[in-house]
Amino acid sequence: MKNPLYLILLLFGFSLSAFGQTINHSGFIEFLQKHVSNKGEVDYKTIKANDSELNTYLNQFIAVSPKESWTKNETLAYWINAYNAFTIKLIIDNYPVESIKDIKNPWDQKFIPINGKLLSLNYIEHEVLRNMNEPRIHFAIVCASASCPQLLNEAYIPEKLDKQLTTVTKQFLADSSKNRIQKNSLELSKIFKWFSKDFKENGSLITFLNTYSDVKIASDAKIEYMDYSWELND
């Protein structure tokens, strides 16, 4: 069930100018540190029992959307946090579930109230974030599944964004349950197959991997892709 406040504000057409012009991520930082382990495991059961902290944070997105005057990092942080926070909202609204795929059309549901519209997770990922020429977003946005990148237990903030994106990218590549990297052979997450174009914007996939991998990979390394688990990341 959608938060009634979302629908009320949208119904009466509240303008963004009536509210604050920036998102305060401090509450989301506290929320994530409380409910997400260092391994990225999310305590959905506890969140569902008391979702007031999450809803307080989500309600800010009704009031604020990115402006042309924002920096790229401000805009990226906004959309990454929105994707992750509303994914958690989607899960708890349907919990208990064993997988996000148990929810009908999880990525196409239009339930995210931003700039007077209801958006979907797919819209945020494919129409916004993937068009910002930052392939590391694929290791920051998390689809609530075991094979997804680990959910960072802190919010993304503009001042630290580059460091945070580098950290989660390196962490994902070093996780042998999701990628097995050797000099001449690679077993990679299907993320690299599904979004291969994004990782080749500034060179080959191997070029991208070598930027963040602890292992120096040969340019002709053999590539295979691992099975993807959609089991809930709890």
N, C-alpha and C positions, 0 to 999 in steps of 0.2 A: 504494500500500500504506500502511495506517495505521501510525503509530508504535506498536510493540508496547507501549511503556510506557503509552500511553493505555489500551490494552485491559486490561493487567495491573491497573492501579490501579482501573479501573472494575469489573473482575471481582471484586476483593477488597473493594470497597465502602469504600475509604478516605474518611474524612470530611474535610471542609474544615478542621475545627478542628485537624487534625493538621499543617497546613501554615501558611505565612505568610498573613496576612490582607489583604495588598495586592499588587498587581502592580508589579514593578519594570520600568519601561519603558526603562531606560538601555541595556540590551542591544539592544532594538529600534531605538532611536535610532541606535546605532552601525551596526547592520545596514543600516538604510535609507540612511544616509549613504554607506555603502560600495557598495551595490548599486542604488541608484536615482538617476538623474541629476536635474539641476535642471529638466529638462523632463518628469520623471515616467516616464522610460523605465526598465524593470526588466530587470536582467541575470539572467534566469532560468537561462541555461546555467551561469553560474558558481555560482549558488545551488544548483542541482541537484548540481553536482560536490562541494559541501561544504555540507550543510544543517544542520550541528551548531549553528550560531548561532541559526538560525531555530527549530529544535526545542527548544533550551534555553529560548527565550522562550515558545513555545507550551505547553511543559509546565507553565508557571505557571498556565495557565487550568484545568488539572485540579484544582489545589489551591485556587484562589480564585475565588469568584463574588461579585457585588455584594451588599452588606448594606443593610438598611434605614437604617442609620446613615450610609451614604455620602451625599455631596452629589450633586446632579444632575450636576454636571460630572465628578465621579469616575466615576459610572455611565456617562455618555456616552462618556468617554474609553476606559473599559474595553471597551465594546461596539464602538466604532469601530475601535480597534486590533485587537480580536479578528477583526472582519470582514476587515480588510485583510491581517492576518498569515495567516489561514487561507485566504484567497483565493490568496495566494502559494503556500501549501502545496499547495493543490489543483492549481495549474498545474504546479509542479515534479514532483508525483507522476505527472503525465500528460505531461510534456514529452518530446519536442518536439510542440507543437501550434501551429496557426496562429491558433486562436481558442478562447476558453473554451467556445464552443458546440460544439466538436469533442468535448468531454467529455460523457459521458452524464449527463443530469440534474444539471448542475453546481451549480445553486442549491438543489436538493432533496436532495442527498446528506447523510445524517446522519453526519458524521465529526468534529464539533467537540465535544470532551469538556468540558462545563461543568456543574457542580453535579450530578455523578453521572449525567448524561444525554448522549446524542449528539444534537447540534443541527445544523441546516442553515444555510447562508448566508441562505436566505429567511426562516427563523425569526428570525434576528438582525435582519434589515432590517425585516420587516413586522410581526412580533409584539412586538419590543422597541423598536427605534430610532424607528420611525414613530409609536409611541404616546407618545413623550416630548416632543411639541410643539416640535420643533426642526428646521424644514425645511432648515436648512443642512447637516444630516447627509448630504444627497444629493450634496454636493460634497466630502465627506470620505471616504465609503466608495467604494471603487474596484473595478470588476468586471473588471479586467485587460484592458480594451479601449480602442482608440484614441479612440473618441468619449466615453469616460467622463471624468470630471474627472481631472486630473493627480494621480497619487499623490504626496503630500507626502513629501519625504525626511527626515522627522522624525516621531517618534511624537506622538500627541495626549496632552497632559498636562493635568490639571485646572486648574492655575494659569494656563495660557496658552490654555485651550480657546476662550474667546469670541474672542480675537484670531485664533487659528488658523482658526476657522470663518469669520470675516469675511474673512480673507485668501484662503482657497481659494474662497469664493463670488465675491468680486470678480475673482479670477484667472480663474475659469471663465467669467464673463460677458464679460470683456475678451478672451477667446481667440476670434478671428474664425473659427477652424476649427470651433468648436463653437456659437457664437452670433454673429449679426450684428445689432447693435442700432443703430437710428436713431430719431429722434424719432417718426416717424409709421409706421414699419414695422419689424417684428421677424421675423428668421429664428432660431428658437430650437431648442435641443437638445430631443429628444423626452422627455428627463427631465421637462421642464415639462408635457408632455402626459400622460405615464404617471402622474405623481404630482401632478396639478394640485390636488387637494384639499388637499395638505399646504401648498401655497404660498398658499392662500386662507383660512387659519385666522384671520388678523388683517387681512383686507382682500382686495383683488383681486390677481391675479397682477402687474398693472402696479405696484401699490403695493409689492409685494415687490421687484420688479426695480428700481424707482426708489430703494430703500433702498441698493442695492449697485452700481448701474450708474453709470458716468462720464457717460452720456448721459441727459438728462432726457427721459423717454418720455411722449408724450401719452396721455391716458386712453383714447382711441379708436384707438390705434395698431393697424394691421393685423398679425395674427399668422399666421405660417406655421412649419412645423417642418422641420428639416433631416434628411437621411438619417443613419442611425446606423451607424457602422462598428464591427463586432465583431472586427476584426483585433487581434491580441495587442499589448499596449502594451510591446513590447520594442525 
